[in-house]
């Protein structure tokens, strides 16, 4: 499998950037930089999906299930289905990179929000591999 997305999930209390940098936040707490999700051990990966039309559908179904089980406090103003439409666009957008202008490269979908239950919820679909080189948690290339 070449390009793929790793799914990550965290639900709990929120931590400050200082607590994250000092590593007093739990090991599975969202990193400050999106690409740093890939530095997490493989047991932090909730699921992995191929960057293909079928894989995209499965990734979005996972995300929909997660957001539905942990509804955002502002869901009335920004419904889950609208969030998923934005995620689909973000995961499949054409991007320019220094080595290949205007190429199709998988993107990320990252959410961090307060749930109606009062917990901080983070859900992420992170494109792998990255051009900048953070290694795949599973060693896939």
N, C-alpha and C positions, 0 to 999 in steps of 0.2 A: 504494500500500500504506500503510495507516495504522499500526496497531500491529504490531510485529514484534520478533523477538529477534535480536541479533547474537551470534554464537559467537566466542569468543576462546580461544587456546591458548598456553600457555608450558610448556616443559620444559627444565630445566637446574638450576643451583645456586640455593640460596635466598639472599636478601639481607635485611638488617635494615631496619626502618622508617627508621632514620637514613640508610642508604645510598639508600633509595628517595627520601626527601625531598631529599637532596643531589644526586639524579639521577646517582649512580654505578652504579645498577643498569641493566641493558639497557633500551632504550626499550620493548620488548614485555613487560617484567616486570609482573606484576599490580599495579595501583594499590592504595593503602591504602583508598580509598573505592570501593565497588562502582560507583556512578554515574560515576566518573571513567574507566571503561573507554570510555565514549562520547567522551571527549576524544582518544582515540587516532586516528591517521590511518587512513583506510579500508584501507590495505594490511595493517593488523593484524587486520582482521576475517577470520576463517576461513570463515564462511558466514553467511547471513541466512535466517531462517524467518518466515513469516507467523504471526501470532497467530490461528490457526484450528485446528480439530481436525486437519486434514491437516498443517498446519505444525508443530503440537505433536508429532505422530508422527515427522516428519522431524527435528525438533530433538532429540527423545529418542533417535532412532536414531544421530544424530551423536554425542551424549554417550555412549551405550552403546559405540560403536566406540572412542571416545577412552579411556574408562575401561578397556575390555577390552585395548586395546593397551598401556596403561600401568597395570597392575594395582596397586592400593593395597597397601601393606605390611600393612594390617590387613584385607584382603579376607575372610579367614576369619571375622572377627568382624562385619564389616559388608559383606556381599556387594554386588556391583555392582547386581544386580537390586533389592535393597532401597533402594539409593541412588537408582535411577531412579524407584521408586515415590514416594519423598520429593520428588524433583525435579518429577514430574508434579503433585503437590499444590501445591508452591511456585509453579510456573509458572502455575497456573490458579486460585489461591486468591482468594476474595472479600476485598477490602480496603476499609477506610474511608480516605478522604482528606479534607482540609479542605474541598474544594469539592464532593465527592460521597460522602456516607456510604454504606457497604456496597455499593460498586459492583464489578463485575467488571473488574479491571485486571490485565494481565499482570504476573507476578512474575519474579524472577531465580532462577537455579540457579548457585551458585558453589562450586567445589571447589578446595581447595589441600591437597595431601597429598604424602607421601613414597611413591615407587613402590618396588616390589620390586627394581627395578634401582638404587635408591639416589639417584634424582634427584627434585628438587622438581617437582611437576606441578600446573599450574593450568589448569582448564577452566571456562569461564563462558558462560552464556546470559543475556544482559542485555536486559531489556525496553526498548524504544525506541518512541516518544519518552517522555521522563520528564516528570512534572509540574513538577519543579524547573527544567527547562529546559536541561540539557546537550544540545547539538545532535546530531542524527543524523550519524554519519560520512559517510553517503551523501547527506545533504540531504533525506532522505525526511521527510514530515510526516504 
